[in-house]
Amino acid sequence: MGKVGKGVTCSVQGCSNNAVRSLDSSKVKGSGLDIGSGKRAYLCEEHYKQWKKLSKQSKSDDLRLRYG
């Protein structure tokens, strides 16, 4: 059982919801979410959806530039 299963809270500043996902903090920092320091970023369902949307957008922009 990991930290998410034990009930760790979301890493985003000002959010106190329970986390549902754990990601590498370097991936999350590039998306614009304001997280604290550490190796792992714990995200609640709302912020995870927001991160997915932002990262999908940036990936498509990178592909467009690469294969333009």
DAKACOR-V245116 format. One record per run of one state. SS is the DSSP state (hx for helix, st for strand, lp for the rest). FROM is the first residue (numbers start at 1). LEN is the number of residues. If there is no record, write none. Layout:
ss:SS from:FROM len:LEN
ss:SS from:FROM len:LEN
//
This chain:
ss:lp from:1 len:2
ss:hx from:3 len:4
ss:lp from:7 len:2
ss:st from:9 len:1
ss:lp from:10 len:2
ss:st from:12 len:1
ss:lp from:13 len:5
ss:st from:18 len:1
ss:lp from:19 len:2
ss:st from:21 len:4
ss:hx from:25 len:5
ss:lp from:30 len:5
ss:st from:35 len:1
ss:lp from:36 len:4
ss:st from:40 len:4
ss:lp from:44 len:1
ss:hx from:45 len:23
ss:lp from:68 len:1
//
